[in-house]
Amino acid sequence: MAKENKTEKEKLFVVGWTDYDSEYFPACTLTDEVYQAVADEVRDKNYLFGGNSHQDYSGCCPVLNNGCKAAFSCRGWGLVIAMAYNQRGRDGRYDIMCGYMDGMIKPDAVRYPDAGVNFALIEDNGKTYKLVAPTSQYGNDWIKKFEARVDSDELKQLQAGDYLDMTVCDEDGLPFAMDTYKITEIFRGETFEDVIRQADEIYYTDVEYFGYPGDWTKEQLIEQLYKDYPREQVEKNGAVLFRAVAYVK
């Protein structure tokens, strides 16, 4: 259930609209408070569109002031529309079909938001964790999207919306560059094979996205990961895989 008695500063509200599959904003947990915040915005701005547009049309996925996007199923978006306009069936319950698809709405009544996010309104409370990339990644053309590590008590504190400050060192161990990444998703397992397999079910996990040469095979990637992070440490602590996007604070 949503936390009660929030101050105005703590209250969730919509700060803009992005694409449903945007990698820049992590998806939030769809609590009662999230539903209400989005429904309030839809009603206040008189928006009206279906769940298919929410998922497929550019700029129809709401971003909240906590820096996360609210990505609903089509039925979930139907509930948002029903809450916004108090649409109920004969049984008194919200009629989610009124916003399930654009086809449930008269074409001349459909109203979309303008795409864009007011970043100044985002209350960014994400933590930052500093990491040093293994020297085996130095000299590669980075297209970093994934960071695989031995898990630890400290890394277990990180969650979607937090940041990784990644320092790249040259072959002599001297700092060469630093980039910041925002964590959008976290996978955990007993081995590197486990976490990569989990990510593979959803995303393209090209080797170059891990910071290693793009012409490597997945077998070479896993072999190198066990060189950078010894197998006995992984067997003891497990593995973690962060999905992240480059970010400028």
Disulfide bonds with the S-S distance in Angstrom:
none
